[in-house]
Amino acid sequence: YWGEVVLAYVALRTGHQATAEELVSFARQHLAEYKYPERVLFLPVLPKGITGKVQRSALKELPRGSRAGI
């Protein structure tokens, strides 16, 4: 939709490191322009349901202040 911004929610595995700039740069090299994220939000873990799928509705319910990325 017009005016919406792609936001990436990232939970890094133990022992791995990455910056928001590195992830956006990687996405720009491998994705179409409208698909790469403009902001990255790091979380300790992604909310998952009993089936193991990421609960996107739970991500949307995060407070706006905590969704601020780069």
C-alpha positions, 0 to 999 in steps of 0.5 A: 500500500502507498505510504507503508514502509517495509520493516524487518523483525530480526532475531539473531541466533546465539553467537551471531552478529549483524548490524541493521545497515548490513542487513539492509545492504544485503537485502538491497543486493538480493531483493527488488527495491519495493521489498527491501526493508527501510527499518530493522528491529532486533528482538530477542526472539520472534513470537511463535505459535504452537505450530512454530509459525511467526505470529505476525499479529503479535509483531503488529501489536508491539508498541510503536516506540519499540518498533523504531529501527534505523 
